Amino acid sequence: MSKKIPSPCIDVCKFRREGHCLGCSMTKSQKKLFKSVKKPDQREGFVQLLVCQQAQMGRYTHWAPAYQKKLDKKKVRVNFPLTK
């Protein structure tokens, strides 16, 4: 991993699933927390946690392709699967 992992946000930002975003599943506090995380391994862990959260909540199959597109655009590679 050579570059900083970008936010898991995919620019939907509609918090209608019990406070979770319809696009990425983050809550507003999780979004705020991600901005404060600076270390690459911690960002990676955060995104992995989010993938697990999405799997548990269901209906987030649209996120992985959209986030992969964002990673490709920023030329960032991650060392973990984006789906569970």
N, C-alpha and C positions, 0 to 999 in steps of 0.2 A: 504494500500500500504506500504509494508515493505522495499522494496529495491528501488534503483534508477532506474528510467525508462530509458531503453537504447535508443539509437538513432533510429529514424524511418527508417534509411537507411537499405536496404536489400541487399546491395553489388552488385547492378547492375551498378550504377554510369555512365549512358549514358545520357547526357543532350541534347536531340534532340527535345523535345516538347517545342519550344519557350523558351529554357533555363531551362526547368523543367526536372528532372531526369525521365527516363522511369520506374524505379523501385519504387520510393517512392513519386514522384512529387515535391520534394524539389528543390529549386534553389541552386546555389552555395552559395549565401549569407544566405539563410535559414539554410543550413548545418553548415556554420560558426557560425551563431547565436545560433543554438541548442547547440553547444559545449560550449558556454559561459553561458548557462542557467544551474544553479546548484540546485535551489530549486525544490523539487518534484512537488509541485502544479503548478509551472510555466512550467515544462517539460510536465506535464499532459495536461495543456492548449495548449501547442504548438502542441502536437500530436492530440488533438481534432481539432485544427484549420487545421492541415494537412488533417485530415479525411474529413473535409468540403471542402477543396481545391480539394481533389481527386474526391469527389462526383460531384463538379461543372465541373471539367475538363473531367471526364469520363475516361473509359478504365484503371482503377486501381484496378479491382477486384482481381488481383493476390497478391496485397500488404497485405491485412488483414491476410490471412492464413500464409504467409511468416513471417510477423511481430509477429503473435501469436506464431509461432514456436520458434522465437528468444526469446520472453518473457518466454515461457515454459522452454527453455534451461537455462535461467538465473534465473529461479524461481521467476519471477516478475508477480504480478497480477495488472491489471488496473481496475479502477472502472467506466469505460465508454465503450460503444460499439466501435469497430474498423471499423464499416461501417455505412453509412448513408442511 
